[in-house]
Amino acid sequence: VQHPSSGGTYLFGRRQLGPWWGYVAGWGFVVGKTASCAAMALTAAAYAVPGPWQRPAAAVLVVALAALGYRGVTRTARAARVLLVVVLLALALVVVSAAAGSGGAPVSGSPFDGLLAPGDGGWRGVLQAAGILFFAFAGYARVTTLAEEVRAPERTIPRAVLLALATVLVVYGVVAVAALGALGPAALASAAAPLEQVVATGPWPGAGALVRVGAVAACCGALLALLAGISRTALAMAREGDLPRWLAAVHPRHGVPHHAEVAVAAVVAVAVLLGDLREVIGFSSFGVLVYYLVANLSALTQTREHRLAPRAVAVVGAAGCVVLALALPLASVVAGAGVLAAGVVLRRVAGPGRRSARGRRG
């Protein structure tokens, strides 16, 4: 809100902490979320089409949603609302089926039993799951990357972020309780498609296909928001010289960063055709946690005039980001740190300062 331009935490960190902080946040976001786009596209295709056609279908989906985003943020928002309605209806079916069904294995004991036990079944497992699950929560603040295209951002964005976060928390909580009650903890933990199995325990077992439709809609909504957020962050980075300048072009009619939109869509489409990136969710979570760490550290530097919450909130947020990032699987932490290090090297070798020096010598 203090900096109502495209870029989100990249711009916030750059102006509050310095160029390198902003760059690390932006680089982690762009690379991690590009991998997330591929994962979402492949997941949607896995629900919708037979195995041999999943990769081509995922690539077509990426191109179609990118074409929709190319037409402007208004059309993107309309499509997102339609997809949201489909998702909420599917989740409502899950909750009603769980309430009307026969129920699963009884849940005994306290939900905190075993929390202090060593290993993945105790507190470390809870932290690791929370770190990975952060990937699913991360979209609630995506509107901040679109600040330049939002009316009255100083009023709209804080309300949108708080409302989105509260809604997600309520929906996750209700669905989790319903699924646990319907299947029981053991069956829920081992289920490949848990929400579809919840519906199968209810009075309409044949309605599982509707849950699949909701899953596809959820993946499409996430992918649509991701493509928009990445392209706007790339736009901001290109304006500052942290990415190639041609990515900063804005379409004269649609008002979108069309070069960045096309570039991101092309990279994601190629990625889904070449490999299965659903295993990189942990790496994506690491990048997003670094992104929000920079956001919280930036918030600590705000003056009273611009601060929307006490500094203690930012301190707790920053500490939480560090704890969850380090609790991720070791492979995710190593991969995430490696990608960030590669970005630092890239900026030192070909960053704005180097390009300016070469231009002066030329």
C-alpha positions as CSV (number, residue, x, y, z in Angstrom):
1,V,0.0,0.0,0.0
2,Q,2.9,2.3,0.8
3,H,4.3,1.7,-2.7
4,P,1.2,1.2,-5.0
5,S,3.0,-0.2,-8.0
6,S,3.4,-3.6,-9.6
7,G,5.9,-5.9,-7.9
8,G,4.6,-6.7,-4.4
9,T,7.4,-7.6,-1.9
10,Y,10.1,-7.1,-4.6
11,L,9.3,-3.4,-4.7
12,F,8.6,-3.2,-1.0
13,G,11.9,-4.8,0.0
14,R,13.8,-2.8,-2.6
15,R,12.6,0.5,-1.3
16,Q,12.6,-0.3,2.4
17,L,15.7,-2.4,2.7
18,G,17.7,-1.9,-0.5
19,P,18.1,-3.4,-4.0
20,W,19.6,-6.7,-3.0
21,W,16.8,-7.5,-0.5
22,G,14.2,-6.8,-3.1
23,Y,16.1,-8.8,-5.7
24,V,16.3,-11.9,-3.5
25,A,12.6,-11.7,-2.8
26,G,11.7,-11.2,-6.4
27,W,14.0,-13.8,-7.8
28,G,12.8,-16.4,-5.3
29,F,9.2,-15.6,-6.2
30,V,9.6,-15.6,-9.9
31,V,11.6,-18.9,-10.1
32,G,9.7,-20.7,-7.4
33,K,6.3,-19.7,-8.6
34,T,7.1,-20.5,-12.2
35,A,7.7,-24.1,-11.0
36,S,4.5,-23.8,-9.1
37,C,2.6,-22.9,-12.3
38,A,3.9,-26.1,-14.0
39,A,2.9,-28.1,-10.9
40,M,-0.6,-26.7,-10.9
41,A,-1.1,-27.2,-14.7
42,L,0.1,-30.8,-14.4
43,T,-2.2,-31.4,-11.4
44,A,-5.2,-30.0,-13.3
45,A,-4.5,-32.2,-16.3
46,A,-4.1,-35.3,-14.0
47,Y,-7.6,-34.8,-12.8
48,A,-9.1,-34.0,-16.2
49,V,-7.5,-36.2,-18.9
50,P,-6.0,-39.7,-19.3
51,G,-2.3,-40.2,-18.7
52,P,-0.8,-39.9,-22.2
53,W,-2.5,-36.6,-22.8
54,Q,-1.7,-34.9,-19.5
55,R,1.4,-33.0,-20.6
56,P,-0.1,-31.6,-23.8
57,A,-3.3,-30.8,-22.0
58,A,-1.3,-29.0,-19.3
59,A,0.5,-26.9,-21.9
60,V,-2.7,-26.0,-23.6
61,L,-4.2,-24.9,-20.3
62,V,-1.3,-22.7,-19.6
63,V,-1.6,-21.0,-23.0
64,A,-5.4,-20.6,-22.6
65,L,-5.1,-19.0,-19.2
66,A,-2.2,-16.8,-20.2
67,A,-4.3,-15.6,-23.2
68,L,-7.1,-14.7,-20.8
69,G,-4.7,-12.8,-18.6
70,Y,-3.3,-11.0,-21.6
71,R,-6.7,-9.3,-22.1
72,G,-6.5,-7.4,-18.8
73,V,-6.9,-7.8,-15.0
74,T,-10.6,-7.2,-15.2
75,R,-11.2,-10.3,-17.2
76,T,-8.8,-12.2,-15.0
77,A,-10.8,-11.2,-11.9
78,R,-14.1,-12.3,-13.5
79,A,-12.7,-15.7,-14.4
80,A,-11.3,-16.1,-10.9
81,R,-14.7,-15.4,-9.4
82,V,-16.3,-18.0,-11.6
83,L,-13.7,-20.6,-10.7
84,L,-14.0,-19.7,-7.0
85,V,-17.7,-20.4,-7.0
86,V,-17.1,-23.8,-8.6
87,V,-14.5,-24.6,-6.0
88,L,-16.7,-23.5,-3.0
89,L,-19.6,-25.6,-4.3
90,A,-17.4,-28.6,-4.6
91,L,-16.1,-28.1,-1.1
92,A,-19.6,-27.6,0.2
93,L,-20.5,-31.0,-1.3
94,V,-17.6,-32.5,0.6
95,V,-18.7,-31.0,3.9
96,V,-22.4,-32.0,3.5
97,S,-21.4,-35.5,2.4
98,A,-19.2,-35.8,5.5
99,A,-22.0,-34.6,7.8
100,A,-24.6,-36.9,6.2
101,G,-22.4,-39.9,5.8
102,S,-21.7,-42.9,8.0
103,G,-18.4,-41.6,9.3
104,G,-15.0,-43.2,9.4
105,A,-12.9,-44.6,12.2
106,P,-13.6,-42.9,15.6
107,V,-11.1,-40.3,16.6
108,S,-9.8,-41.1,20.1
109,G,-7.5,-39.2,22.4
110,S,-6.3,-35.7,22.2
111,P,-5.3,-34.1,18.9
112,F,-2.0,-33.1,20.6
113,D,-1.1,-36.7,21.4
114,G,2.4,-37.4,20.2
115,L,3.1,-33.8,19.4
116,L,6.3,-33.8,21.4
117,A,7.5,-37.1,20.1
118,P,10.7,-37.2,18.0
119,G,10.8,-37.7,14.3
120,D,8.3,-36.9,11.6
121,G,5.3,-38.0,13.7
122,G,5.9,-35.2,16.2
123,W,6.5,-31.5,16.3
124,R,9.0,-31.6,13.4
125,G,6.5,-33.3,11.2
126,V,3.9,-30.6,12.1
127,L,6.4,-27.8,11.2
128,Q,7.4,-29.5,8.0
129,A,3.8,-30.0,6.9
130,A,3.1,-26.4,7.8
131,G,6.0,-25.3,5.6
132,I,4.8,-27.3,2.7
133,L,1.2,-26.2,3.2
134,F,2.4,-22.6,3.0
135,F,2.5,-23.1,-0.7
136,A,-1.3,-23.4,-0.7
137,F,-1.9,-20.4,1.5
138,A,0.5,-18.1,-0.4
139,G,-2.1,-16.8,-2.9
140,Y,-4.0,-14.8,-0.4
141,A,-1.7,-11.8,-0.9
142,R,-1.4,-12.0,-4.7
143,V,-3.3,-8.8,-5.1
144,T,-0.3,-6.9,-3.8
145,T,1.6,-7.7,-7.0
146,L,-1.2,-6.1,-9.0
147,A,-1.3,-2.8,-7.0
148,E,-0.7,-0.7,-10.1
149,E,-3.9,-2.0,-11.6
150,V,-6.2,-1.8,-8.5
151,R,-8.5,1.1,-7.8
152,A,-7.8,2.9,-4.5
153,P,-5.0,0.4,-3.5
154,E,-4.4,2.0,-0.1
155,R,-8.0,1.0,0.9
156,T,-8.7,-2.0,-1.3
157,I,-5.5,-4.1,-0.8
158,P,-5.5,-4.3,3.0
159,R,-9.2,-5.3,3.0
160,A,-8.7,-7.8,0.3
161,V,-5.7,-9.5,1.9
162,L,-7.4,-9.8,5.4
163,L,-10.6,-11.0,3.9
164,A,-8.8,-13.6,1.7
165,L,-6.7,-14.9,4.6
166,A,-9.7,-15.2,6.9
167,T,-11.8,-17.0,4.3
168,V,-9.0,-19.4,3.5
169,L,-8.5,-20.2,7.2
170,V,-12.2,-20.9,7.7
171,V,-12.6,-23.0,4.6
172,Y,-9.4,-25.1,5.3
173,G,-10.6,-25.6,8.9
174,V,-14.1,-26.7,8.0
175,V,-13.0,-29.0,5.2
176,A,-10.2,-30.6,7.4
177,V,-12.6,-31.3,10.3
178,A,-15.2,-32.8,7.8
179,A,-12.6,-35.0,6.1
180,L,-11.2,-36.2,9.4
181,G,-14.6,-37.0,10.8
182,A,-15.6,-38.9,7.6
183,L,-12.5,-41.0,7.1
184,G,-10.7,-41.1,10.3
185,P,-7.0,-40.1,10.7
186,A,-5.4,-43.3,9.3
187,A,-7.6,-43.4,6.1
188,L,-7.2,-39.7,5.6
189,A,-3.4,-39.9,5.8
190,S,-3.2,-42.7,3.3
191,A,-5.9,-41.4,0.8
192,A,-4.7,-40.5,-2.7
193,A,-7.9,-38.4,-3.3
194,P,-9.2,-37.8,0.2
195,L,-12.0,-35.4,-0.6
196,E,-13.4,-37.7,-3.3
197,Q,-13.3,-40.5,-0.7
198,V,-15.2,-38.3,1.7
199,V,-18.0,-37.9,-0.8
200,A,-18.0,-41.7,-1.4
201,T,-18.9,-42.2,2.3
202,G,-21.9,-40.0,2.0
203,P,-25.4,-40.4,0.5
204,W,-24.2,-39.4,-3.0
205,P,-21.2,-41.6,-3.7
206,G,-21.5,-41.0,-7.5
207,A,-20.9,-37.3,-7.0
208,G,-17.2,-37.8,-6.7
209,A,-16.8,-36.6,-10.3
210,L,-18.0,-33.2,-9.1
211,V,-15.2,-33.0,-6.6
212,R,-12.8,-33.6,-9.5
213,V,-14.3,-30.7,-11.4
214,G,-13.8,-28.6,-8.3
215,A,-10.2,-29.7,-8.1
216,V,-9.6,-28.8,-11.7
217,A,-11.2,-25.4,-11.1
218,A,-9.0,-24.8,-8.0
219,C,-5.9,-25.6,-10.0
220,C,-7.0,-23.3,-12.8
221,G,-7.7,-20.5,-10.3
222,A,-4.3,-20.9,-8.7
223,L,-2.6,-21.0,-12.1
224,L,-4.4,-17.9,-13.3
225,A,-3.4,-15.9,-10.2
226,L,0.2,-17.3,-10.4
227,L,0.6,-16.2,-14.0
228,A,-0.6,-12.7,-13.2
229,G,1.6,-12.4,-10.1
230,I,4.7,-13.6,-11.7
231,S,4.3,-11.4,-14.7
232,R,3.8,-8.3,-12.5
233,T,6.8,-9.1,-10.4
234,A,8.9,-9.6,-13.6
235,L,7.6,-6.3,-14.8
236,A,8.8,-4.5,-11.7
237,M,12.2,-6.3,-11.8
238,A,12.6,-5.4,-15.5
239,R,11.9,-1.7,-14.8
240,E,14.7,-1.7,-12.2
241,G,17.1,-3.6,-14.5
242,D,17.1,-6.8,-12.5
243,L,15.5,-8.7,-15.5
244,P,15.8,-7.8,-19.2
245,R,14.2,-4.4,-19.9
246,W,12.0,-5.7,-22.7
247,L,9.9,-7.5,-20.0
248,A,8.8,-4.1,-18.8
249,A,6.6,-3.4,-21.8
250,V,3.0,-2.7,-21.0
251,H,0.2,-3.3,-23.6
252,P,-1.2,0.1,-24.7
253,R,-4.8,-1.2,-24.8
254,H,-5.0,-4.0,-22.2
255,G,-2.7,-2.4,-19.6
256,V,-0.9,-5.7,-18.9
257,P,2.9,-6.5,-19.0
258,H,2.3,-8.5,-22.2
259,H,5.9,-9.4,-22.9
260,A,6.3,-10.8,-19.4
261,E,2.9,-12.6,-19.7
262,V,4.1,-14.3,-22.9
263,A,7.5,-15.1,-21.6
264,V,6.2,-16.7,-18.3
265,A,3.6,-18.7,-20.2
266,A,6.2,-19.9,-22.7
267,V,8.6,-21.1,-19.9
268,V,5.8,-22.8,-18.0
269,A,4.4,-24.5,-21.2
270,V,7.9,-25.9,-22.0
271,A,8.4,-27.0,-18.5
272,V,5.2,-29.1,-18.3
273,L,6.2,-30.7,-21.6
274,L,9.7,-31.6,-20.4
275,G,9.2,-32.8,-16.9
276,D,6.9,-33.4,-13.9
277,L,7.4,-30.5,-11.5
278,R,4.8,-31.5,-8.9
279,E,7.7,-32.7,-6.7
280,V,9.1,-29.2,-6.4
281,I,6.3,-27.9,-4.2
282,G,8.7,-27.9,-1.2
283,F,11.2,-25.8,-3.2
284,S,8.4,-23.4,-4.1
285,S,7.4,-23.1,-0.4
286,F,11.0,-22.2,0.4
287,G,11.1,-19.4,-2.1
288,V,7.8,-18.0,-1.0
289,L,8.9,-18.2,2.7
290,V,12.0,-16.2,1.8
291,Y,9.7,-13.7,-0.1
292,Y,7.6,-13.2,3.0
293,L,10.6,-13.0,5.3
294,V,11.7,-10.0,3.2
295,A,8.2,-8.6,3.5
296,N,8.2,-8.9,7.3
297,L,11.7,-7.4,7.6
298,S,10.6,-4.5,5.3
299,A,7.6,-3.9,7.5
300,L,9.9,-3.5,10.5
301,T,11.4,-0.4,8.8
302,Q,8.1,1.4,8.2
303,T,7.3,4.6,10.0
304,R,4.2,4.9,12.2
305,E,2.5,6.8,9.5
306,H,2.5,3.8,7.1
307,R,2.4,0.9,9.6
308,L,-0.8,-1.0,9.6
309,A,0.1,-3.4,12.5
310,P,2.4,-3.3,15.5
311,R,6.1,-4.2,14.9
312,A,5.7,-7.3,17.0
313,V,3.5,-8.8,14.2
314,A,6.4,-8.4,11.7
315,V,8.9,-9.9,14.2
316,V,6.7,-13.0,14.8
317,G,6.1,-13.3,11.0
318,A,9.8,-13.1,10.2
319,A,10.7,-15.7,12.8
320,G,7.9,-18.0,11.6
321,C,9.2,-17.8,8.0
322,V,12.7,-18.8,9.1
323,V,11.4,-21.7,11.2
324,L,9.1,-23.1,8.5
325,A,11.8,-22.7,5.8
326,L,14.3,-24.6,7.8
327,A,11.7,-27.3,8.7
328,L,11.2,-28.2,5.0
329,P,12.7,-31.4,3.7
330,L,16.5,-31.0,3.3
331,A,16.3,-31.4,-0.5
332,S,13.9,-28.5,-0.7
333,V,16.1,-26.3,1.5
334,V,19.2,-27.1,-0.5
335,A,17.5,-26.6,-3.9
336,G,16.0,-23.3,-2.7
337,A,19.3,-22.0,-1.3
338,G,21.0,-23.1,-4.6
339,V,18.5,-21.2,-6.7
340,L,18.8,-18.1,-4.6
341,A,22.6,-18.3,-4.8
342,A,22.4,-18.7,-8.6
343,G,20.3,-15.6,-8.7
344,V,22.8,-13.6,-6.7
345,V,25.6,-14.7,-9.0
346,L,23.5,-13.8,-12.0
347,R,22.9,-10.3,-10.7
348,R,26.5,-9.8,-9.9
349,V,27.6,-10.9,-13.4
350,A,24.8,-9.3,-15.5
351,G,22.9,-7.0,-13.1
352,P,22.1,-3.3,-13.7
353,G,25.5,-2.1,-12.5
354,R,27.4,-4.3,-14.8
355,R,25.2,-3.5,-17.8
356,S,25.6,0.3,-17.1
357,A,29.4,-0.1,-16.9
358,R,29.5,-2.0,-20.2
359,G,27.4,0.7,-21.8
360,R,29.8,3.4,-20.6
361,R,32.8,1.5,-22.0
362,G,31.0,1.1,-25.3
